[in-house]
Each structure stands twice: as C-alpha cells, then as structure tokens.
Amino acid sequence: MMPEEYRDFFTAAAGATGALAGLLFVAISLAPHQGAGTAGSTGFRTLASAALLVFTDALVLSLAALVPGVDLGWWSAAGGLCVLAFALAALRVRDGAAGRPYGLAAGLLSIVVFEIWAGILLVRDPSDLGAVRVLCYLVVADLICGMAWAWQLASMRDTGLVASLRLLARGEETASATVTRQAPDGPEDAPPPSG
C-alpha cells in the first residue's frame, strides 16, 4: 500500500514523464538525417530507445504507485528486468567511430541495481518506506537520464561528462560530435579535412 505522502510525488512524476515522452517522439520524428541506412543511425536508434525506455520505466512505476492496494515491489522488479535486458543488448551495439555505448549501459545498469533491490525489499515488506523512497529517487534518475539522452539526440553531439570536460578545458569536440558542412560552390570552399 502506497503511503499517502508519496501520492503527490508520483502524480507529478507521471505527468512530467508523459510530457517528456511526447517531446521525445517529436524530436525523433524531426530528425530526418538519421534515417535508416545512414551513418550513425544505429547509435541514434539505441540512444532514442534508451531514452524512451527510462521514460516508460518512470511512467509505469509512477502510475502503478497510484493504483490503490497495488504491490509496487513486483512492478519494480519487472521494470528492472526489462531495463537489464535492454542494457545487455546495448552492449552488443557497435556504431562506427562511436564504439560501444558503455556509458549508456552503465547508466542503465545502475538504474537496474536500485530498481530490483527496491522491488525485492517491497515484495518482502510492502510498507518499507525506505524502499519507496529509493523508488522515488529512481524515478528522478530515470528522468535525468532520459533528458540527457534526449538532449544528446537533439543536439547531435556527445554530451557525456568526458566530452563536456574536454570541450570546457580545450575547446575541442569529439569526432562524433562534429558535423560536416556541404561545400556551397566547390572544393575551394570546403573546410579542411580533419585528421
């Protein structure tokens, strides 16, 4: 049984997550340069799927928490297993110069650990307020990760910690972040090749 003091949090989280998932669909549909068969489309789809997955996870947990008398532990454990399956599949993806998405998988696996742990605690004792609090923080983490990955999709650049620190320290972006421009009149107007 969900304590009454957490209902407002889960209500607000469900509304925010629904809005963010809708914006993610708009951002994906407005990205024609990442269509099927183009370079980077595998990485783009993986990142988009991961963002949608964590938004869905937060939404399902929030909505399940609002159902009167629901056992949130089973919902949490099932959600953690779904995220785990995706994280393991993401480790198999290789996208050209970007390599394997280890940062993405690490973020997903940290979500999995806390989600399954809280789920087990709630299955054992549905009134465990510490486990409910962990799920609240987990929903916040889902939203933060989802927004970061959606922003990475929208800006088409690596927004990870290492890339951001490199940009601040040296003013240089990673190779996957740079966008090549079309030469308007010919080869003389083209930017010099980076190598």
Phi, psi and omega in degrees: 000127182284126176299144185299328183291347179262352183298318180298319179298311183292329175295313179295320180295320179296318179295315181294319181294319177300318179294317180294322177295321177297318178295326177297318177299319178296315181298320180292320182289339180264020180246072183292335182287354179249031180294173182298136176091351179273160179296135179087358184292329178294314177296321179298313180295321179296315179295318178297318179294320179295318178297316178296322180298312182289328174295318178296319178300313179296320181293315181296315178298318181294316180291321179296324179295336182274349179284125181298132175076008182285148174268100186292340181299317180292322177297317180295315180296318179295318177298319178297322178293323177295316179295322178299315179300318179292320181298318178293323177292324181295331178293340180277347184282134172230126185236079174055233184290339182288340179071204181275145182277068182294322179297318178297313180295322179295319177298317179294319181293326176293324175297317182301313184303310183289325181291316179291320178299312178296323178298317179296317178298321181284332175293319179291317182217097183298346180261014180288103183291331177296319179291323177296320178296320177300319178295325176298313178294327178295319177297319177297316178297320176303314182293320179296312179297316180299317179293321179296316180289325176293322178294322177298323176294316184291321183271349180054040175217159179285118180251019179291170184299313182296315180295321179293318178294322177297319180294319179292318184285315188242349181075021181243143178258159178288162183298325181287346183271336184284145180248126180281138180261149175283139177283125184291319186243338182165187184296334182290337180269355183285146177292152181296145181293140177269143184211000000 
